[in-house]
Amino acid sequence: SLTQENSLREIESLRQQIYRVKGKQVPIVVAGTKSDLAAEREVQRSYIQELSSTWKLPFYETSAKRNWHVDEVFEDLVRQMRAAYPEERLNRKKRRNGCIIS
């Protein structure tokens, strides 16, 4: 959350955990939430931009309350997933569940 500086301290640990469990090819974005609460902001945009740039991850400031950039976050993740796993889309076969009675 952009309104809680302590959440920023947790982001590196979370990123490392995700990479350890899922590998470095997993799609990730950095999303700062509650951007509509500018008066309560504790985390500076420039700091997060620098951090996400160092990590080579996209950064979005979002507000679920105002629906700011929420769709863009999910669209970016889907684009990353399609780029990271194109063979899974091509190799997917339709499965038909059926029953044979004899």
C-alpha positions as CSV (number, residue, x, y, z in Angstrom):
1,S,0.0,0.0,0.0
2,L,1.2,3.5,-0.8
3,T,-0.1,4.6,2.5
4,Q,2.0,2.2,4.6
5,E,5.7,2.4,4.4
6,N,6.1,-0.9,6.2
7,S,4.5,-2.7,3.3
8,L,7.4,-1.5,1.1
9,R,9.8,-3.2,3.5
10,E,8.1,-6.5,2.8
11,I,8.2,-6.3,-1.0
12,E,11.8,-7.6,-1.4
13,S,11.0,-10.6,0.7
14,L,7.9,-11.4,-1.2
15,R,9.7,-11.1,-4.5
16,Q,12.4,-13.5,-3.4
17,Q,9.7,-16.0,-2.1
18,I,7.9,-15.9,-5.4
19,Y,11.0,-16.5,-7.4
20,R,12.1,-19.3,-5.0
21,V,8.7,-21.1,-5.3
22,K,7.8,-20.4,-8.9
23,G,11.1,-19.6,-10.6
24,K,12.3,-16.4,-12.2
25,Q,10.0,-16.7,-15.3
26,V,6.8,-16.2,-13.3
27,P,5.0,-13.0,-14.3
28,I,5.2,-10.2,-11.6
29,V,4.2,-6.6,-11.5
30,V,4.7,-4.1,-8.6
31,A,1.3,-2.5,-7.7
32,G,1.1,0.3,-5.2
33,T,-2.4,0.3,-3.9
34,K,-4.6,3.1,-2.4
35,S,-3.3,5.8,-4.8
36,D,-6.5,7.7,-4.2
37,L,-5.4,8.5,-0.7
38,A,-2.7,11.0,-1.6
39,A,-2.9,12.9,1.7
40,E,-2.0,9.6,3.6
41,R,0.8,8.6,1.2
42,E,4.0,7.4,2.9
43,V,5.8,5.8,0.0
44,Q,7.3,8.1,-2.7
45,R,6.6,7.2,-6.3
46,S,10.2,7.9,-7.3
47,Y,11.5,5.3,-4.8
48,I,9.1,2.5,-6.1
49,Q,9.9,3.4,-9.7
50,E,13.6,3.1,-9.1
51,L,13.1,-0.2,-7.2
52,S,10.9,-1.7,-9.9
53,S,13.3,-0.5,-12.6
54,T,16.2,-2.2,-10.8
55,W,14.2,-5.4,-10.7
56,K,13.0,-4.9,-14.3
57,L,9.4,-5.2,-13.3
58,P,6.4,-3.0,-14.4
59,F,5.0,-0.6,-11.7
60,Y,1.5,0.6,-11.4
61,E,-0.2,2.9,-8.9
62,T,-3.7,1.6,-8.4
63,S,-6.9,2.4,-6.6
64,A,-9.6,-0.3,-6.3
65,K,-12.0,2.3,-4.8
66,R,-11.7,4.5,-7.9
67,N,-10.8,1.6,-10.3
68,W,-7.6,3.3,-11.3
69,H,-5.2,1.1,-13.3
70,V,-6.7,-2.1,-11.9
71,D,-7.5,-3.5,-15.4
72,E,-4.0,-2.6,-16.6
73,V,-2.3,-4.6,-13.9
74,F,-4.2,-7.8,-14.9
75,E,-3.8,-7.1,-18.6
76,D,0.0,-6.8,-18.1
77,L,0.1,-10.0,-16.2
78,V,-1.8,-11.8,-18.9
79,R,0.6,-10.4,-21.6
80,Q,3.5,-11.6,-19.5
81,M,2.0,-15.1,-19.1
82,R,1.3,-15.5,-22.8
83,A,4.9,-14.4,-23.6
84,A,6.4,-16.7,-20.9
85,Y,4.3,-19.8,-21.7
86,P,3.4,-19.7,-25.5
87,E,3.8,-23.4,-26.0
88,E,1.1,-24.2,-23.4
89,R,-1.4,-22.2,-25.5
90,L,-0.4,-24.1,-28.7
91,N,-0.3,-27.5,-27.1
92,R,-3.6,-27.3,-25.3
93,K,-6.1,-29.8,-26.7
94,K,-9.7,-29.8,-26.1
95,R,-10.7,-32.5,-23.8
96,R,-14.1,-34.0,-23.9
97,N,-15.5,-35.6,-20.9
98,G,-17.9,-38.3,-21.8
99,C,-19.4,-41.5,-20.8
100,I,-19.5,-44.7,-22.7
101,I,-22.2,-47.2,-21.8
102,S,-22.1,-50.7,-23.2
